[in-house]
């Protein structure tokens, strides 16, 4: 039940996009249509779900102080390599994902265009791994947090995209048309997600 709590807390209460405002550049750029937002959200969910647990293993068994005690190097502390290691793992998985989409879903790969490689530098992806390391999650907690944070970010971008599609038919004031109205809606949805604070399943 604790893992379920962690999943829903990562997805709703501590939503990387709506609570921490991470990955907002991609969040706003790719949410023009629901189809594109869903594809990009699925890519973020996949990368986040796989890289957070893998980065946990690398951090635990290679980077943390004492990780090399089995080799007589108990004083070695490689945590200063944490950032570059996490980015390298994320970049590798994004490259693999891009090749898979090119092979099996070329239409989606073409629609995402330049945005798909930018998943590598999406601060929401890196933020998930850094939060995992800072909070010292176990492997199972890392899996729950990775899937929860990825699902939450994907759900948020799909929600915003659905609203933006409806707004195309709205009669918005001239000063709010375009990105201004999108910022306003994103702020209101972010405030709405604050309603999940305090909810516990256990």
C-alpha positions as CSV (number, residue, x, y, z in Angstrom):
1,X,0.0,0.0,0.0
2,X,2.9,2.3,0.6
3,X,4.1,1.9,-3.0
4,X,0.6,2.7,-4.2
5,X,0.6,5.8,-2.1
6,X,3.9,6.8,-3.5
7,X,2.7,6.2,-7.1
8,X,-0.4,8.4,-6.6
9,X,1.5,11.1,-4.7
10,X,4.1,11.3,-7.5
11,X,1.3,11.4,-10.1
12,X,-1.1,13.8,-8.5
13,X,0.2,15.6,-5.4
14,X,3.8,16.1,-6.5
15,X,3.1,16.2,-10.3
16,X,6.4,17.2,-11.9
17,X,4.7,19.5,-14.4
18,X,1.9,21.1,-12.3
19,X,3.5,21.2,-8.9
20,X,7.2,21.6,-9.6
21,X,6.8,23.2,-13.0
22,X,9.5,20.9,-14.5
23,X,9.6,20.3,-18.3
24,X,7.3,23.3,-19.0
25,X,9.0,24.2,-22.2
26,X,8.1,20.8,-23.8
27,X,4.8,20.8,-21.9
28,X,3.6,24.0,-23.7
29,X,5.3,23.3,-27.0
30,X,3.9,19.8,-27.6
31,X,0.4,20.2,-26.1
32,X,-1.1,21.8,-29.2
33,X,-3.0,18.6,-30.1
34,X,-4.1,15.7,-28.0
35,X,-2.7,13.2,-30.4
36,X,0.8,14.7,-30.3
37,X,0.6,15.2,-26.5
38,X,-0.5,11.6,-25.9
39,X,2.5,10.3,-28.0
40,X,4.9,12.5,-26.3
41,X,3.5,11.8,-22.9
42,X,3.8,8.1,-23.6
43,X,7.4,8.6,-24.5
44,X,8.0,10.5,-21.2
45,X,6.2,7.8,-19.2
46,X,8.3,5.1,-20.8
47,X,11.7,6.8,-20.3
48,X,10.8,7.9,-16.8
49,X,9.6,4.4,-15.8
50,X,12.8,2.8,-17.0
51,X,15.5,5.3,-16.1
52,X,14.5,6.1,-12.5
53,X,15.0,2.5,-11.3
54,X,18.1,2.0,-13.4
55,X,19.6,5.2,-12.1
56,X,18.8,4.0,-8.6
57,X,20.9,0.9,-9.2
58,X,23.8,2.8,-10.7
59,X,23.7,5.3,-7.8
60,X,23.5,2.6,-5.2
61,X,26.1,0.2,-6.5
62,X,28.5,2.5,-8.3
63,X,28.3,6.1,-7.1
64,X,27.5,6.2,-3.4
65,X,30.2,6.2,-0.9
66,X,31.0,2.6,0.2
67,X,29.7,1.2,-3.1
68,X,33.2,-0.1,-3.9
69,X,33.9,-1.6,-0.5
70,X,33.9,-5.0,-2.0
71,X,37.0,-4.0,-4.0
72,X,38.7,-2.6,-0.9
73,X,37.8,1.0,-2.0
74,X,35.3,1.8,0.7
75,X,36.2,5.5,0.9
76,X,35.6,6.1,-2.8
77,X,32.7,8.6,-3.3
78,X,31.6,9.1,-6.9
79,X,28.4,11.0,-6.2
80,X,29.8,14.0,-8.0
81,X,29.3,12.0,-11.2
82,X,25.6,11.5,-10.4
83,X,24.3,14.2,-12.7
84,X,26.3,13.2,-15.8
85,X,25.6,9.5,-15.2
86,X,21.8,10.2,-15.0
87,X,21.9,12.3,-18.1
88,X,23.8,9.6,-20.0
89,X,21.3,6.9,-19.1
90,X,18.4,9.1,-20.1
91,X,20.1,9.9,-23.4
92,X,20.7,6.3,-24.2
93,X,17.0,5.3,-23.5
94,X,15.7,8.2,-25.6
95,X,17.9,7.2,-28.5
96,X,16.6,3.6,-28.2
97,X,13.0,4.9,-28.0
98,X,13.6,7.1,-31.1
99,X,14.8,4.1,-33.1
100,X,11.8,2.0,-32.0
101,X,9.3,4.8,-33.0
102,X,11.1,5.3,-36.3
103,X,10.7,1.6,-37.0
104,X,7.2,0.8,-35.8
105,X,5.4,4.2,-35.5
106,X,6.9,6.4,-38.2
107,X,3.9,8.7,-38.2
108,X,4.2,9.5,-34.5
109,X,8.0,9.9,-34.9
110,X,7.5,12.4,-37.7
111,X,4.8,14.3,-35.8
112,X,7.0,14.6,-32.7
113,X,9.9,15.7,-35.0
114,X,12.6,17.6,-33.1
115,X,10.7,17.3,-29.8
116,X,11.5,13.6,-29.3
117,X,15.3,14.0,-28.9
118,X,14.6,16.9,-26.6
119,X,13.2,14.4,-24.0
120,X,16.9,13.9,-23.2
121,X,17.1,17.4,-21.8
122,X,13.6,17.5,-20.4
123,X,14.2,18.6,-16.8
124,X,11.1,16.6,-15.7
125,X,12.9,13.4,-16.7
126,X,16.2,14.3,-14.9
127,X,14.2,15.7,-12.0
128,X,12.6,12.4,-11.3
129,X,16.0,10.7,-11.0
130,X,17.4,13.5,-8.8
131,X,14.4,13.4,-6.5
132,X,14.8,9.6,-6.2
133,X,18.4,10.0,-5.2
134,X,17.8,12.9,-2.8
135,X,15.0,11.0,-1.1
136,X,17.0,7.8,-1.0
137,X,14.2,5.6,-2.3
138,X,14.6,1.8,-2.4
139,X,14.5,0.0,-5.7
140,X,10.8,-0.8,-5.4
141,X,10.1,2.8,-4.3
142,X,12.1,4.0,-7.3
143,X,9.9,1.9,-9.6
144,X,6.7,3.3,-8.0
145,X,8.0,6.8,-8.1
146,X,9.3,6.6,-11.7
147,X,6.1,5.2,-13.1
148,X,4.0,7.6,-11.0
149,X,5.9,10.7,-11.9
150,X,5.9,9.7,-15.6
151,X,2.2,8.9,-15.6
152,X,1.4,12.2,-13.9
153,X,3.4,14.2,-16.4
154,X,1.8,12.4,-19.3
155,X,-1.7,12.8,-17.8
156,X,-1.0,16.5,-17.3
157,X,0.1,17.2,-20.8
158,X,-2.9,15.3,-22.2
159,X,-5.3,17.2,-20.0
160,X,-3.8,20.6,-21.1
161,X,-3.8,19.5,-24.8
162,X,-7.5,18.5,-24.6
163,X,-8.3,21.9,-23.1
164,X,-6.3,23.7,-25.7
165,X,-8.1,21.9,-28.5
166,X,-11.4,23.1,-27.0
167,X,-10.1,26.6,-26.7
168,X,-9.5,26.7,-30.4
169,X,-13.3,27.2,-30.7
170,X,-13.6,29.7,-27.9
171,X,-14.1,33.4,-28.3
172,X,-11.2,34.5,-26.1
173,X,-10.3,38.2,-25.6
174,X,-7.7,39.3,-28.1
175,X,-5.1,39.9,-25.4
176,X,-5.4,36.3,-24.1
177,X,-5.4,34.4,-27.5
178,X,-2.6,32.0,-28.1
179,X,0.0,31.2,-25.4
180,X,-1.4,33.7,-22.9
181,X,-4.6,31.7,-22.5
182,X,-2.5,28.5,-22.3
183,X,-0.5,29.9,-19.4
184,X,-3.7,30.9,-17.7
185,X,-5.3,27.5,-18.1
186,X,-2.1,25.7,-17.0
187,X,-2.1,27.8,-13.8
188,X,-5.7,27.0,-13.1
189,X,-5.2,23.3,-13.7
190,X,-2.1,23.4,-11.4
191,X,-4.2,25.0,-8.7
192,X,-6.8,22.3,-9.2
193,X,-4.2,19.6,-8.6
194,X,-3.5,21.2,-5.2
195,X,-6.8,19.6,-4.1
196,X,-5.0,16.2,-4.0
197,X,-2.7,17.4,-1.2
198,X,-3.4,15.5,2.0
199,X,-5.1,12.5,0.3
200,X,-3.8,9.2,1.6
201,X,-4.8,5.8,0.5
202,X,-3.5,3.9,3.5
